[in-house]
Amino acid sequence: MTHKQHPLGTGFTPASTADDVLAGLDLSGKNVVITGGHNGLGLEAARALSKVGAAVTVASRYPGAAATRLTGIDHVEVSRLDLLDPASIEAFAERWIDSGRPLHILVNGAAPPGPAELVQDARGYEIQFATNHLGHFQLTNALLPALRAAGGARVVNVTSGAQRMGDIRWEDPHFANGYDGHAAYAQSKTANVLHAVELDRRWAEDGIRGYAVHPGVVVGTNLNRGMPAEVLLEMGLIDENGEPVIDPEVGKKTPEQGASTIVFGAASPLLEGIGGVYLKDNDISRLDDEPRELTADQIPAEVASHSIDPKSAERLWTLSEELLKT
């Protein structure tokens, strides 16, 4: 399989922050939508992008609480969006398009905490796949006119190195035949990557480029929120005093470091003319299909072949359209 996963040698490092990546850029006049932009990595991305002049709209299920979290950040507004409610998604997109604003950057970042047991939405869809992928897929398609109007736009899907750990369950994407929370999370994150690959193939001629971003592991995000302290300690994510362990070289990052690759995908001129790729540590990830165990000292996060397979990407797009019809 030919692929585009060739690192550029950007000069940034795993320890670079969002401010480092955006240094010297002026995003005045650029409009940004960030789902989940009031928590964790999304909040840091919103802060950093607004700091360099972008007008940021945070899409949140709870706009009042989101507005409180965003107090003190300039150029930011909040609009209601429930990614599990197709009507809410359409309403958000209609409000945006009716405003007449082009959309230069869409960051699909919201994600629910992974449930221990099977949780389904009103349609009977597994909640991680429904939120992380289907909701964002519907939102992105609904915002297509505004993305086209930008005359150059980027869609950034926040994924995870967990994409290495599982493919799409084509015959049972909603785990009707037995639930595995880790497999469900991995499937949803693989879907984020495949969505970016196919989006870029379909829309690059319109000036719309797609990226999937692995931000690293940041203690306190939805990936690990609610995990028992003993599990976090065993994983090497906190120390014996309960403090986060920061080691960006192995993927354990601060929020500022974790958000850096998100804003790199959103705005870095180093990606001009490039799309449909998976990013990590502020660069294009290399392809790596070597099985490597997740340990306290090693967090494998390079992209795997199944996550960027063009046939799978096209198949997922078709499946997603079918699921949204019901």
C-alpha positions, 0 to 999 in steps of 0.5 A: 500500500502506498501511503503519505506517512512520511515525517517532515522533520518539522523542527518541533519536538514532543515537548513543544507546546501549542504556543510554540507551534503557533509562534509567529502566525496571525490567524486574524480573520480565520473562523474556528469551530472546536467541539469539546473546546471547553475541556482539557485539550480542546480548551487549550487549543481554543486558548492558543488559537484565539491568542493568535487572532482566530475567532473560535466557536466552542460547540458544547452540549452544555453551553452555560458550563462551557462559557464559564470555563472559557471566561477570560479567553478573547475571541471565543463564543459558545454554541450548543451541540449534542453529537448524539442528537442528529437534530442538534447537529443539523441545527448547529450547522444551520446556525453557522451557515445562516451566519454567512461565515466561512469556516477555516478550521474545524476541530472534531475533538469532543469525546465521552469517557469510555463506559465500562458497560455497553451504552447506546444512544437513542438509535441503538448505536454504541456511544463511543462510535456514535459520538467520536465518529458518527456525530463528527461525520454528520457535523463535518458534512453539514458544514461543508458549504462553509468549509468550501466558502473558506477558500482553504480549510482544514478538518482536524479529527482528534484521534488516539494511538489506540487506533493501533489496537483495533479495526472497524467491526464491519459486521457489528460496529455497535457491539450487539454480540458482546461489549469490549470497552477497549475495542469500542474505543479503538474502533472509534479512534480508527474511524477518526483516522479513516474519516480524515483520509477519505475526507481529504480524498473527496474534498482536497480539490475544494481546498479542504484538507483532513488530518487525524491527530494523536495528542499524546496522553494527558492525565485528566482527559476523557481517555483516563478520567475516572480511572482508579488511581492504582491503574494510573499508577500502574500505567505510569501516568501518575507518581506515588503522590498522585501527581501526573508524570510528564515525559513527552518523549514517551507520549505523557504530556501536559495539556499545552504539549498535548494540544500542540499537535492539534493546532499544528494540524489546524494551522501550521504552514508546514502542512501546506499541500499535504492532507489525509495524514495522521499526525503525532508529536507535531509532525507526520507519523511514520507508518508502524505495523510492528506489534508493540506492547503498551507499558508504563515506559512505552506508549506506541502511537504511530499509525497502523496500516489498517487506519489509513487503508483507502478501501476501508476509508471509503467503506466507512464513509458509505457505512456512515452515510447509511447509519445516518439515514436511520 
